[in-house]
Amino acid sequence: MEIILIISQALLYLFFSILVGSFILLLVPSKYRPDIKIPKRFLLISAIAIPILSFIPVLESILYIAPRLGLFESFKIVLTTYTVGNAWDFTLLGSVVLILLISLTRFPEKDIFAYLGAFVTFFLILTIAWSSHAGAVDPMLGIISDFIHLTAVSIWVGILLIIAWCSINQNNWLEFLSWFSMVAFGCLIATALSGLFLMDIMVDGYIDSWMVSYGQGLLLKHLFLLPLVFYALVNSLIVKHKLSKDDSFNPIPWIRVEGFILLTIFTITATYSQQSPPHGNYLTSDTVSPLFRLFHADIINYSNTIGFAVNLNTVLFFFLSILFIGLIALSFFKKASIIVSFLFSCLFVTSIYFMLMVTVVIR
């Protein structure tokens, strides 16, 4: 069931991004973006998938209590009394409205369609935030932080995905980068600030949380932000400079790499969000992450904390990470395949991760 939950959450984030990116770009005047062609079926599939994918956590709760109360009674109780069930009721209602809106609109370029579509999609994101772990721990700050976090990332990823895969030419690319760079920067700041609030709600001690799976997921997510910022700077500064000098330069591959990094972060988020948040005396030998145990096989209990001690391996992995950063930059200037560039990004993150893990000492 855990694998199904992870896949469903990752796809849920993806479909939210497709919807948000599509509606925002339909509202942007054509002179400020490349020409795009968004297949209506993409929007329809995304709208249909949202209530299905968001029902998986509800189903998990139903199946958990079904052996004691029966399937029908469990279904009724979860949908009427559990927060996750109540939130899904509104998710279903909003999704039906969105499906009808997409199905019945003949001309999706109309502003009213895009405004209504964006409004309903943001409402759906709010229902997901309502049912989140953070919302359960702190109903006010948790829901607001989770909503801002998911909304900011959906805007960033969504615009990138639609431009990268649905643009039919490179017209007005400089005009597009001029406003999108500011949007991406704003989304990065909003994501970082809301992420700090979420960590404050969900995590007791960020560094010490690395010993459990939830903390390992957070760490990997944060490490992938490093190549993400690199590609964001490339697309906003270097690509803009190259386009001003060479009209034939194709910027789309680098937009796609940035999108791949963001989708990787989505997948990591979906994975660790299914783990138990580190609260209270959460640390026992049984709760230690298998990843962390690869580097530290010590017997660990709730009194242990993490410290750092630089050693030869630390230095070696540091220089290895510098090498991969250089290869990422070289892949850009040599116009290498986006798969090669993405691979170098993953190896860079792996090097930084290994550097941190071999530097950690258990106190």
C-alpha positions as CSV (number, residue, x, y, z in Angstrom):
1,M,0.0,0.0,0.0
2,E,2.9,2.4,0.8
3,I,4.2,2.1,-2.8
4,I,0.7,2.9,-4.2
5,L,0.5,5.9,-1.8
6,I,3.9,7.2,-3.0
7,I,3.0,6.9,-6.7
8,S,-0.4,8.4,-6.2
9,Q,1.0,11.5,-4.3
10,A,3.7,12.1,-6.9
11,L,1.1,11.9,-9.8
12,L,-1.2,14.1,-7.8
13,Y,1.4,16.8,-7.6
14,L,2.1,16.4,-11.3
15,F,-1.5,16.8,-12.4
16,F,-1.9,19.8,-10.1
17,S,1.1,21.4,-11.9
18,I,-0.3,20.7,-15.3
19,L,-3.6,22.4,-14.5
20,V,-2.1,25.4,-12.7
21,G,0.5,25.9,-15.4
22,S,-2.1,25.6,-18.2
23,F,-4.5,28.1,-16.7
24,I,-1.8,30.6,-15.8
25,L,-0.3,30.5,-19.3
26,L,-3.7,30.9,-20.9
27,L,-4.1,34.1,-19.0
28,V,-0.7,35.4,-20.1
29,P,-1.0,37.6,-23.3
30,S,0.5,35.8,-26.3
31,K,3.1,38.5,-26.8
32,Y,4.7,37.5,-23.5
33,R,5.1,33.8,-24.2
34,P,5.8,31.3,-27.0
35,D,2.7,30.0,-28.8
36,I,1.4,27.0,-27.0
37,K,-1.1,24.2,-27.8
38,I,-2.5,22.5,-24.7
39,P,-4.5,19.4,-25.6
40,K,-7.9,19.5,-23.9
41,R,-7.6,15.9,-23.0
42,F,-4.5,16.7,-20.8
43,L,-6.6,19.0,-18.7
44,L,-9.5,16.6,-18.6
45,I,-7.3,13.6,-17.5
46,S,-5.7,15.8,-14.8
47,A,-9.0,16.9,-13.5
48,I,-10.4,13.3,-13.4
49,A,-7.2,11.9,-11.8
50,I,-7.2,14.3,-8.9
51,P,-10.1,12.8,-6.9
52,I,-9.0,9.3,-7.7
53,L,-5.4,9.8,-6.6
54,S,-6.4,11.9,-3.5
55,F,-8.7,9.0,-2.5
56,I,-5.8,6.6,-1.9
57,P,-5.0,8.0,1.6
58,V,-8.8,7.9,2.4
59,L,-8.9,4.2,1.3
60,E,-5.9,3.4,3.5
61,S,-7.9,4.7,6.5
62,I,-11.0,2.8,5.5
63,L,-9.0,-0.5,5.1
64,Y,-7.3,0.1,8.5
65,I,-10.6,0.1,10.4
66,A,-12.6,-2.2,8.1
67,P,-11.6,-5.4,9.9
68,R,-13.3,-4.1,13.1
69,L,-16.3,-2.2,11.7
70,G,-16.9,-3.6,8.3
71,L,-16.2,-2.1,4.9
72,F,-19.4,-0.1,4.5
73,E,-19.5,1.3,8.0
74,S,-15.8,2.2,7.8
75,F,-16.4,4.0,4.4
76,K,-19.2,6.0,6.0
77,I,-17.3,6.9,9.2
78,V,-14.1,8.0,7.3
79,L,-16.0,10.2,4.8
80,T,-18.2,11.8,7.5
81,T,-16.0,12.1,10.6
82,Y,-12.3,11.8,9.6
83,T,-10.5,15.0,8.5
84,V,-9.0,13.1,5.5
85,G,-12.5,12.0,4.5
86,N,-14.1,15.4,4.9
87,A,-11.4,17.0,2.9
88,W,-11.8,14.4,0.1
89,D,-15.5,15.2,0.0
90,F,-14.7,18.8,-1.0
91,T,-12.0,17.5,-3.4
92,L,-14.5,15.4,-5.2
93,L,-17.0,18.3,-5.4
94,G,-14.4,20.7,-6.7
95,S,-13.1,18.1,-9.2
96,V,-16.6,17.6,-10.6
97,V,-17.0,21.3,-11.1
98,L,-13.6,21.4,-12.8
99,I,-14.4,18.4,-15.1
100,L,-17.6,20.0,-16.2
101,L,-15.9,23.4,-16.8
102,I,-13.3,21.8,-19.0
103,S,-15.7,19.5,-20.8
104,L,-18.3,22.2,-21.6
105,T,-16.0,25.0,-22.6
106,R,-15.5,25.2,-26.4
107,F,-12.8,27.8,-26.4
108,P,-10.3,27.2,-23.6
109,E,-8.4,30.4,-24.6
110,K,-11.2,32.5,-23.1
111,D,-10.0,34.4,-20.0
112,I,-13.1,33.4,-18.0
113,F,-12.3,29.7,-18.5
114,A,-8.8,30.2,-17.3
115,Y,-9.8,32.3,-14.3
116,L,-12.4,29.9,-13.2
117,G,-10.1,26.9,-13.8
118,A,-7.3,28.4,-11.8
119,F,-9.7,29.3,-9.0
120,V,-11.1,25.8,-8.7
121,T,-7.6,24.2,-9.0
122,F,-6.3,26.4,-6.1
123,F,-9.4,25.4,-4.1
124,L,-8.5,21.7,-4.7
125,I,-5.0,22.4,-3.5
126,L,-6.5,23.8,-0.4
127,T,-8.5,20.6,0.2
128,I,-5.3,18.6,-0.1
129,A,-3.5,20.9,2.4
130,W,-6.5,20.5,4.7
131,S,-5.9,16.7,4.8
132,S,-2.1,16.9,5.2
133,H,0.0,15.8,8.2
134,A,0.9,19.4,8.9
135,G,-2.8,20.3,8.9
136,A,-3.5,17.6,11.5
137,V,-0.7,18.8,13.8
138,D,-1.5,22.5,13.5
139,P,-4.8,23.2,11.7
140,M,-4.2,26.9,11.1
141,L,-0.5,27.3,10.4
142,G,-0.1,23.8,9.0
143,I,-2.9,24.1,6.3
144,I,-1.8,27.6,5.3
145,S,1.9,26.6,5.0
146,D,1.1,23.4,3.1
147,F,-1.2,25.3,0.7
148,I,1.4,28.0,0.0
149,H,4.1,25.3,-0.4
150,L,2.1,23.2,-2.9
151,T,0.7,26.2,-4.7
152,A,4.2,27.8,-5.3
153,V,5.7,24.6,-6.5
154,S,2.7,23.8,-8.8
155,I,3.0,27.3,-10.4
156,W,6.8,26.9,-10.9
157,V,6.6,23.3,-12.2
158,G,3.4,23.8,-14.2
159,I,4.6,26.7,-16.2
160,L,7.9,24.9,-16.9
161,L,6.1,21.7,-18.0
162,I,3.6,23.4,-20.3
163,I,6.2,25.6,-21.9
164,A,8.7,22.7,-22.3
165,W,6.3,20.3,-23.8
166,C,3.4,22.3,-25.3
167,S,5.1,25.3,-26.9
168,I,5.1,25.1,-30.7
169,N,7.8,27.7,-31.4
170,Q,10.3,29.9,-29.7
171,N,8.6,33.2,-30.3
172,N,8.8,35.8,-27.5
173,W,11.2,33.7,-25.5
174,L,13.0,36.7,-24.0
175,E,9.7,38.3,-23.1
176,F,8.7,35.0,-21.4
177,L,12.0,34.7,-19.5
178,S,11.7,38.3,-18.3
179,W,8.5,37.7,-16.3
180,F,9.0,34.0,-15.6
181,S,12.4,34.6,-13.9
182,M,10.6,36.8,-11.4
183,V,7.8,34.3,-10.9
184,A,10.3,31.4,-10.4
185,F,12.2,33.5,-7.8
186,G,9.0,34.4,-6.0
187,C,8.0,30.7,-6.0
188,L,11.4,29.7,-4.6
189,I,11.1,32.2,-1.8
190,A,7.5,31.2,-1.0
191,T,8.5,27.5,-1.1
192,A,11.5,28.1,1.2
193,L,9.5,30.1,3.8
194,S,6.5,27.8,3.9
195,G,8.9,24.9,4.0
196,L,10.6,26.3,7.1
197,F,7.2,26.7,8.8
198,L,6.3,23.1,7.8
199,M,9.6,21.8,9.2
200,D,8.9,23.7,12.5
201,I,5.5,22.0,12.7
202,M,6.6,18.5,11.6
203,V,10.2,18.0,12.7
204,D,11.8,18.1,16.2
205,G,15.4,18.9,15.2
206,Y,16.2,19.0,11.5
207,I,19.8,17.6,11.7
208,D,18.9,14.8,14.2
209,S,15.9,13.9,11.9
210,W,18.4,12.6,9.3
211,M,18.5,9.4,11.4
212,V,15.0,8.5,10.3
213,S,13.4,8.1,6.9
214,Y,11.4,11.3,7.1
215,G,14.5,13.3,7.8
216,Q,16.4,11.5,5.0
217,G,13.7,12.5,2.5
218,L,13.8,16.1,3.7
219,L,17.6,16.1,3.3
220,L,17.5,14.7,-0.3
221,K,14.8,17.1,-1.2
222,H,16.9,20.1,0.0
223,L,20.0,18.8,-1.8
224,F,18.1,18.7,-5.1
225,L,17.3,22.4,-4.6
226,L,21.0,23.1,-5.3
227,P,21.0,21.9,-9.0
228,L,17.5,23.4,-9.3
229,V,18.8,26.9,-8.4
230,F,21.7,26.3,-10.8
231,Y,19.3,25.6,-13.7
232,A,17.0,28.4,-12.7
233,L,20.0,30.8,-12.9
234,V,21.0,29.3,-16.2
235,N,17.6,29.8,-17.7
236,S,17.1,33.3,-16.3
237,L,20.6,34.7,-17.0
238,I,22.8,32.7,-19.4
239,V,19.9,31.5,-21.7
240,K,18.6,35.1,-21.9
241,H,22.1,36.3,-22.9
242,K,22.5,33.6,-25.5
243,L,19.2,34.4,-27.0
244,S,20.0,38.0,-27.3
245,K,23.1,37.1,-29.3
246,D,21.8,34.1,-31.2
247,D,18.2,33.8,-32.3
248,S,18.7,30.2,-33.4
249,F,19.6,29.1,-29.8
250,N,17.1,26.5,-28.5
251,P,16.4,27.1,-24.8
252,I,13.7,24.4,-24.4
253,P,16.1,21.5,-23.3
254,W,17.3,23.5,-20.3
255,I,13.7,24.3,-19.3
256,R,13.0,20.6,-19.5
257,V,16.0,19.7,-17.3
258,E,14.8,22.2,-14.7
259,G,11.4,20.5,-14.9
260,F,13.0,17.1,-14.4
261,I,14.7,18.3,-11.3
262,L,11.4,19.6,-9.9
263,L,9.6,16.3,-10.7
264,T,12.4,14.5,-8.9
265,I,11.7,16.7,-5.8
266,F,8.0,15.9,-6.2
267,T,8.8,12.2,-6.1
268,I,11.0,12.5,-3.0
269,T,8.3,14.6,-1.3
270,A,5.7,12.0,-2.0
271,T,8.0,9.3,-0.6
272,Y,9.0,10.9,2.7
273,S,5.5,12.4,3.3
274,Q,4.3,8.8,3.8
275,Q,6.8,8.3,6.7
276,S,6.1,9.2,10.4
277,P,7.2,12.7,11.2
278,P,9.9,12.8,13.9
279,H,8.1,14.0,17.0
280,G,8.9,13.4,20.7
281,N,11.0,10.3,21.6
282,Y,10.7,9.0,18.1
283,L,14.2,7.6,17.8
284,T,14.7,3.8,18.4
285,S,16.8,1.2,16.6
286,D,13.7,0.1,14.7
287,T,12.9,3.6,13.4
288,V,16.4,4.4,12.1
289,S,16.4,4.8,8.3
290,P,17.9,2.0,6.3
291,L,19.8,4.6,4.3
292,F,21.3,6.0,7.4
293,R,22.3,2.6,8.6
294,L,24.4,2.1,5.5
295,F,26.8,4.6,6.9
296,H,26.2,4.2,10.7
297,A,25.5,0.7,12.1
298,D,25.7,1.9,15.7
299,I,23.0,1.1,18.2
300,I,20.8,4.2,18.3
301,N,18.2,5.3,20.8
302,Y,16.2,8.5,21.7
303,S,19.1,10.1,23.5
304,N,21.5,10.1,20.5
305,T,22.2,13.3,18.5
306,I,24.1,14.0,15.3
307,G,27.5,15.8,15.2
308,F,30.0,16.4,12.5
309,A,33.7,15.5,12.1
310,V,35.5,16.3,8.9
311,N,37.7,13.5,7.6
312,L,39.5,12.4,4.4
313,N,36.3,11.0,2.9
314,T,34.6,14.3,3.5
315,V,37.2,16.2,1.5
316,L,37.1,13.6,-1.3
317,F,33.4,13.8,-1.8
318,F,33.5,17.6,-1.6
319,F,35.9,17.7,-4.5
320,L,33.9,15.1,-6.3
321,S,30.8,17.3,-6.0
322,I,32.8,20.3,-7.4
323,L,33.8,18.1,-10.3
324,F,30.1,17.3,-11.1
325,I,29.1,20.9,-10.8
326,G,31.8,21.6,-13.5
327,L,30.4,18.8,-15.7
328,I,26.9,20.2,-15.4
329,A,28.2,23.6,-16.6
330,L,30.2,21.9,-19.3
331,S,27.2,20.0,-20.5
332,F,25.3,23.2,-21.0
333,F,28.1,25.0,-23.0
334,K,28.7,21.8,-25.1
335,K,24.9,21.4,-25.7
336,A,24.9,17.9,-24.3
337,S,21.8,15.7,-24.0
338,I,19.4,16.8,-21.2
339,I,19.7,13.2,-19.9
340,V,23.4,13.6,-19.5
341,S,23.0,16.9,-17.7
342,F,20.3,15.5,-15.4
343,L,22.6,12.5,-14.7
344,F,25.4,14.9,-13.6
345,S,22.9,16.7,-11.4
346,C,21.9,13.4,-9.7
347,L,25.6,12.5,-9.2
348,F,26.3,15.9,-7.8
349,V,23.5,15.5,-5.2
350,T,24.7,12.0,-4.4
351,S,28.2,13.3,-3.8
352,I,27.0,16.0,-1.4
353,Y,24.8,13.4,0.3
354,F,27.7,11.0,0.8
355,M,29.9,13.9,2.0
356,L,27.3,14.7,4.7
357,M,26.8,11.1,5.7
358,V,30.5,10.2,6.1
359,T,31.0,13.5,8.1
360,V,28.2,12.6,10.6
361,V,29.1,11.2,14.0
362,I,26.6,9.8,16.5
363,R,26.8,11.3,20.0
